[in-house]
Amino acid sequence: MSDAHNEHHESAIKTPKQLIAAVSAGFLIPIVCIVLLVEYVTNGQTTGAGSASQTPEMIAARIKPVASEGFTFRDANAPKQLLSGEEVFKSTCAACHGAGIAGAPKVGDPAAWKARIGEGYDKLLAHAINGLNAMPPKGGNPDLDDVEIARTVVYMANQSGAKFKEPEVKAPAAAPAAAPAEKK
């Protein structure tokens, strides 16, 4: 073979010193890159000492009682406090009847309520208690008493043009008094 043919296949490394430099660069450059990547990843802001997450205000916000977020805890043994029609409407019914969602008649729209009011109070109350079409029984709140539902029906219908009378709440039956002991 000719020397001209061998000249094109020469290596860039011609001395042992260049070989040592190339081999050591082949090991050191990836190691340096890995170390720098690890530093970059682990140098981010962490939660712990020195961050804002451990300030007394942030700790208090995390352990704040649930009750202060608008939830009402009630004593299950206490007598039930009946809500007004407006309170029940705001807490349960306004989601659909406030915006007219899923075919619900919008409160305050006499045209939407005219036919329903024409059916009478008893029919409206039965639909509210038992549910109708997309509306679940008691508007989806089974904890509501029938009196609360009745008050709400009156409130919503009266806001929409009816003149229904607020239902009267029956007083709870008084406990029978103990018979007086006979004197001898």
KAUR-V211040 format. One record per helix or strand of 2 or more residues. SS is the DSSP state (H for helix, E for strand). FROM is the first residue (numbers start at 1). TO is the last residue. Records with the same first field share a line. If there is no record, write none. Layout:
# KAUR-V211040
SS->FROM-TO, FROM-TO
This chain:
# KAUR-V211040
H->3-7, 16-42, 52-54, 56-63, 66-69, 85-97, 101-103, 110-119, 121-130, 137-140, 146-159
